[in-house]
């Protein structure tokens, strides 16, 4: 006999069908961050290769990296808030009334 808890494979107790409110923001933020990262590599490359620097617009596109990071962070916070609301919803149900002993 063992007193260890059996491992259930880490599967959630109830599968989630609908995406959480922040999931789309996270995906969009990752895409915008990737565009900004590629723009940063393209903008910095001429500086290392000795070529002429790109116009200022290219440097502004690099700022999408920060915007994408912020969008993903906001999406993550919204997702966390939704999960907390979902987890606390059953806890807010009133406990069953116990008949008085007597």
FENNOR-V406706 format. One record per pair of residues at least 24 apart in sequence whose ideal C-beta (glycine too) atoms are under 10 Angstrom apart, sorted by the first residue. I is the first residue (numbers start at 1). J is the second residue. If there is no record, write none. Layout:
I:J + I:J
//
This chain:
14:86 + 16:83 + 16:86 + 19:79 + 19:82 + 20:75 + 20:76 + 20:78 + 20:79 + 20:80 + 20:81 + 20:82 + 20:83 + 20:86 + 21:75 + 21:78 + 21:79 + 21:81 + 21:82 + 21:85 + 22:71 + 22:72 + 22:73 + 22:74 + 22:75 + 22:76 + 22:77 + 22:78 + 22:79 + 22:80 + 22:81 + 22:82 + 22:83 + 23:75 + 23:76 + 23:78 + 23:79 + 23:82 + 24:71 + 24:75 + 24:78 + 24:79 + 25:70 + 25:71 + 25:72 + 25:73 + 25:74 + 25:75 + 25:76 + 25:77 + 25:78 + 25:79 + 26:71 + 26:72 + 26:73 + 26:74 + 26:75 + 26:76 + 26:78 + 26:79 + 27:71 + 27:72 + 27:75 + 28:68 + 28:71 + 28:72 + 28:75 + 29:67 + 29:68 + 29:69 + 29:70 + 29:71 + 29:72 + 29:73 + 29:74 + 29:75 + 29:76 + 30:68 + 30:69 + 30:71 + 30:72 + 30:75 + 31:64 + 31:68 + 31:71 + 31:72 + 32:64 + 32:65 + 32:66 + 32:67 + 32:68 + 32:69 + 32:70 + 32:71 + 32:72 + 33:64 + 33:65 + 33:66 + 33:67 + 33:68 + 33:69 + 33:70 + 33:71 + 33:72 + 34:64 + 34:65 + 34:68 + 35:61 + 35:62 + 35:64 + 35:65 + 35:67 + 35:68 + 36:61 + 36:62 + 36:63 + 36:64 + 36:65 + 36:66 + 36:67 + 36:68 + 36:69 + 37:62 + 37:64 + 37:65 + 37:68 + 38:62 + 38:64 + 38:65 + 39:63 + 39:64 + 39:65 + 40:64 + 40:65
//
